[in-house]
Amino acid sequence: MSRGSEALFVADHRRTLARNALPWRVRLALASGDSTYRAYAVAMTDVAPVARSRPIQHGSERTMLDSMLDFYRATVVNKVAGLTDTQAFTAAASPSTLTPATVVKHLTGTERFWFSIDFADLDVTWPWTDDDLHGNFRIEPGDTLATIVADYVEECARSRRAVADSHLDDAARGEGMDFTLRYAMIHMIQETARHCGHLDLLRETTDGAVGM
């Protein structure tokens, strides 16, 4: 096989793997020749799944905590990948008003507060105020699932940069804060895992997709 043919084969194989990771309704739509279903498929794939590695089982405490948190961060994205905006903005588990999109928005805010604001004391905008504690559970004009997920991924990257040079026993630098980086990381692992459970239920109720 020539290098050019091999590259084409690898690219096609990767596309196949990505497609097989999508919910069955999306795969059916992509396979259909009907333009209506193909348009539906395009709308469904605005947010694509991301690579996710199982948390490591051996290593330093810091490396293991980083690994566990990144596993759940990737799970958040994969839990909403393939949804339309309509599906992502719909509260599917009555009487709860949670939607897949607002759960991701909330996690974006908690990333910023715990790591960039409260721990690192960076000069960044607060995601909500004391008099509007649930403000980031709302869908705002112009929001799409794609932009919400992009904001989340970007905020997770900011969090990593904010703590990159800190040690687990380092104290938070935010005014009035009394916790260590270790506490912040453990808190965000449980916070993200908890909301992954919410996304499990919301996603299965919405389109039957499980696992992911």
C-alpha positions, -999 to 999 in steps of 0.1 A, spaced: 0 0 0 14 34 -10 18 62 16 -10 81 0 -34 51 0 -24 43 36 -32 79 47 -66 77 30 -73 43 47 -64 57 81 -85 88 76 -115 67 65 -110 43 94 -110 72 119 -142 86 104 -158 52 107 -148 50 144 -162 84 151 -194 76 133 -198 43 152 -195 62 185 -227 82 177 -262 72 188 -279 48 165 -304 74 153 -276 96 141 -259 67 123 -292 58 106 -297 94 95 -261 96 81 -267 63 61 -299 75 47 -300 90 12 -330 111 21 -320 148 23 -344 154 53 -327 127 73 -292 139 63 -300 174 74 -312 160 107 -278 141 110 -258 173 104 -278 191 131 -271 161 154 -234 162 150 -225 198 157 -208 185 189 -186 155 183 -174 130 209 -139 136 222 -111 111 231 -114 98 266 -88 78 286 -96 57 316 -82 72 348 -47 58 357 -45 33 386 -9 39 395 11 71 397 16 102 419 -14 116 438 -14 147 415 -13 127 383 -41 104 395 -63 133 405 -57 150 371 -64 118 353 -97 112 371 -109 148 366 -100 148 329 -119 115 325 -151 131 338 -146 163 318 -144 143 286 -175 123 297 -195 156 300 -187 164 264 -195 129 252 -228 128 270 -241 157 250 -224 150 217 -249 143 189 -278 162 205 -296 190 186 -300 223 203 -337 216 208 -329 183 226 -301 199 246 -323 228 257 -352 205 268 -359 194 304 -364 157 297 -368 145 333 -398 162 349 -402 177 374 -366 187 372 -358 217 351 -323 206 343 -314 203 307 -282 188 292 -271 223 280 -276 240 314 -257 213 332 -227 219 310 -231 257 315 -231 252 353 -200 230 351 -182 257 331 -190 281 360 -178 258 387 -145 252 369 -139 290 368 -149 296 404 -129 268 420 -97 270 400 -93 304 384 -112 327 408 -111 311 443 -78 292 440 -56 311 416 -72 346 422 -72 354 385 -89 385 372 -117 369 353 -155 375 351 -176 358 377 -199 332 360 -227 342 384 -233 367 413 -243 363 449 -278 376 441 -282 352 411 -267 319 422 -285 300 395 -279 325 367 -258 301 346 -285 275 346 -303 297 320 -301 295 283 -293 330 270 -301 345 235 -275 333 210 -266 302 230 -261 269 211 -250 236 223 -218 239 203 -209 273 218 -218 260 253 -195 230 249 -168 251 234 -169 274 264 -167 244 287 -137 229 269 -120 263 270 -127 268 307 -113 233 315 -81 243 297 -80 276 317 -83 256 349 -54 234 339 -32 265 332 -44 281 365 -31 253 386 -2 240 365 26 254 387 9 247 420 12 218 444 -16 199 461 -8 214 495 -7 250 482 -33 273 497 -60 291 477 -50 327 470 -86 341 466 -97 365 492 -113 348 522 -106 313 508 -94 285 531 -87 254 511 -58 237 493 -55 227 457 -60 191 468 -94 199 482 -104 219 451 -95 190 428 -113 164 449 -144 187 450 -144 192 413 -141 154 407 -172 148 428 -190 178 413 -183 167 377 -191 131 384 -224 140 401 -235 160 370 -224 132 347 -250 112 365 -276 139 357 -264 138 321 -268 100 320 -304 102 329 -312 132 307 -295 117 276 -312 83 280 -346 100 284 -340 122 254 -329 97 227 -322 64 244 -284 67 242 -265 50 271 -229 44 280 -208 70 262 
